[in-house]
Amino acid sequence: MRVNKTWLKKFSACDSGQRWYLAQNFQSDKEGILGLHNNSHNDWANWVLVRLMNKKQRIQYAIFAAELVLDNFERRYPEDKRPRLAIEAAKKAIKNNTKQNRSAAWSAAESAWSAAWSARSAAESAAESAARSAMQVTILNYGIRLLKLK
């Protein structure tokens, strides 16, 4: 288990997050991440996950999450190819880790972030909220598999 008081302080976890996490006495990192999710702390669970990952795993994690929502985005904005291009560029950078590919992936990711931010809806229906929660679990479980947490 890597996530403990020292680890949380090293990565500057917020005080309330540290207190809550440590009070739970999780026996493994996987149990902790799932415990965060089960207590509606998906943002904290994601925060822990990405700090346990190496750079390649973080990119794989981002690609996985982006691909889950790509169809929805493209249905709503069929002419906007920035997110798809960002995913393709990130995959290329993982496959062939050159400075040029990393630079292209970074540029595409910034563009995709801009597209996603401008498309974000201020209001969310209950069905969309439930679907988002289910998707968050899928993404967190993928991150757990990437880290091979038991």
N, C-alpha and C positions, 0 to 999 in steps of 0.2 A: 504494500500500500504506500503510495507516494503522497497522497493528499493528507496532510496533517497540519498542525499549528504552524510549524516552521515553513512549510511549503506555502500555505495561505498567506503568511506575512511576506515571504519572498516575492510573491506575485501580486502583492498589494491588494488582496481581496478586501472588500468593504467590511467595516466592523460588524455590521448586522449579519452579513453573510458568514463571516468567520464564527461569530457566536452561535448562529443557528446550526451551521455544519458540524462544529465540534461538539455541540450538545447532543447530537444524534448518535454518536459513537458508532459510526459505520465501520464495518469490518473489512470492507474492500472498496477500491475506487469505483467499481461497477455498482456496488450497492449504494454508494454515495450519490452517483450520478442519477441512478434510478430513483433514489429517495428524494433528490431535489425535484425531479420531474413530478413524482407522485404528490408532492406538496406544492405544486404550482410555481415552482422556481425554475422554469425552463431556461430563462436567461442565465441563471447561475449555473445550471447544468452545462449549458453550452460554453460558458466562460471557463469552467473547469476542464471540459473536454479539449478545447483548442489549446490550452496551456500544457496539456499532457502530450499533445501530438508534436511530431517533428514537422518540418516545412512541407514535405511531400504529402504527409497525411492530411495536413490542413488544406492543401490544394485539392486533394481527392474529396475531402469532406465538403468543401465549397462547391465543387462540381456536382456532387451527388445532390446536394440541397437545391442547387440551381436547376438541375434537370427535372426535379420533381415539380417545379412550378412553371417550367418553360412553356408547356402546352397552354396553360391558362393565360400566360402573358401574351403569347402569340395569337390566341383566339381574340383577345381584346385589342391587341395592337399588331395586326398582321404585317404591317409594313416595317415595323421596327425590329431589325435583325441584330441589334447590339448585344442582347444577352446570349443569343446562340453563338455569335462570333466570339464572345468572351469565353464561353465554355470550350469551343473548339481550340482557341488559342491556349487556354490552360492545359488542355489535354496534350497539345503539341509540346508545350514546355515540360510536362512531366515525362513524355516519351523521349524528347531530345532536349536536354537541359543546357541550352546555349544562352548566351547573353541576349542575343537577338530574339529568341523565343520568349524568354522571361520578360523582356521589355514589351513585346507585342501583347503578351498575356496581361501585363499590368495595365497597359493602355486600354485594352479591351474591357478589363474588369472595371476600370473607372467609368468608362462609357456605359457599361451595363448597370452599374450602380446608379448613375444618373437617370437612366431609363426606368429602373425599378422605383426609384424615389418619386419621380414625377407621376408614375402610374398608381401610386399608393392611394387607396381609398380612405377617406376620413371616416366613413361609416362602415360598419361590418355587421352583417346579419348573424344570427345565432348559428345558422348552418355553416356559414363561412368560418366562424369561430371554432366550431367543433371540428371542421375539416382541417383547420390550421393546427389545432391541438394534436390531432391524429398524425399529421405530417411531422410535427415536431418530435413525436415519439419515434417515428420511422427514421428521422435524421439522427436523433440521439443514439438509437440502436445501431445505426450504421457506424457512427463514431466509436461506439464501444467495440464493435467488431474490428474496426481499423486498428484500434489500440490492443486488440486481443486481450481485453480485460476479462477476468473470470470472477 
